[in-house]
């Protein structure tokens, strides 16, 4: 596991959301030194701390583990889910079909 890369993703998301290391460390319940070591990859983080970081930063744990999913993408997915939560069952079926068709078309032309 690449703890440096995970730490860098945590740092990037933290900064994008305007958190200081001190504020984030306080909310997670760890020292600022420990937070710094997490971001620099100098320490392994425990599962409870990892999950707390994801919750506080309002991202999925996958966003912290893998580079392929950015905070922006996660935010977009969350927005889509909020929209879908207001749809009727019939609207959801129609949207699902539209998405499938659109995805197929995108794969053919991109």
N, C-alpha and C positions, 0 to 999 in steps of 0.2 A: 504494500500500500504506500502510495506517495504522499506522505504527511506534509511535505513542503507544498505540493500543489494544492492540497486541501486547505492548508493554511492561507495560501495566496488567494484562493477563491473566497474564503471567509473574510479576509481583509478587503478584497475588492467590493464585496457585497456590503460589508460594514460601512465602508467609506461612501459608497453610492447612496446608502440610506441615512448618512449623516451621523452615524454613531461614532463616538470616540472609543478607544480601547477601554478606557476607564468605565464608561457607561455600560458598554456591553459586558465587560467582566463582572460588574456589580450585578447586573440583571441575571447573569448566569450563575453567580455565586462563587466566582473564582477570583484569584488575585490578578492584578494587572500584569504582573510578571508571567504568570501562567498563560494569560491571554496572548501576550507577546510571543511566548515560546510556541504556542499553538500556531500562530500566524507565520512564524519563521520555520516551522517544521522541526523545531528542536525538542519537541516532546510529543508523545502519542496522547491523543485525547481519548477519554473514556466515552463509552456509549452514552451514558446519561448527559454528559457535557455536550457531546456532539448533537444529540437530539434537542437539548435546550437551545443550543446556538441556532439550529434550523428553525425552531419555533419562534424565537425572538426576532430573528432576521426575516421571518415570514417567507421561508423558502422550503422546498422539499429537500430531504436529505440527499437525494440524487443530485440536486443542484450543487451541493458541496462536494460530493464524491467525484462527479464526472464533469469534464470541461464542456461537453457537448450541449449542455443546457445552461443558458445564461439566466441571470436574474430577470432580464427583460422578457425572455421567452416564458419563464415561469409566471410572471405577472400577466402576460397575455393569456396564458392558459387559465389562470385564476379568473380573469375577466370573462372569458368565454363560459366558464362553469357558472359564474353568477348569472349570466344571460340565460343559459340553459335551465337553471333552477326556476326561472319564471315562466317557462314554457309548459303548455299542455302536452299530454301524451301524443296527440296527433301532430302538434307542431314539432315535437322531438323526432318523430318518425320522418317527417319531411326534411328536417335539417340534417338528419343522419344520411338520408339518401343524397342530398345535395353535397354533403361533405365527401361521401364516397366517390361520387361522380367527379367532383372537382379534383380530388386527390389523384384519380386515375388520369385525368387530363393533364395535370401538372407533371406527372411522371413521364408522360409521353412526350411533352414538349420542352421539358427542362433538363 
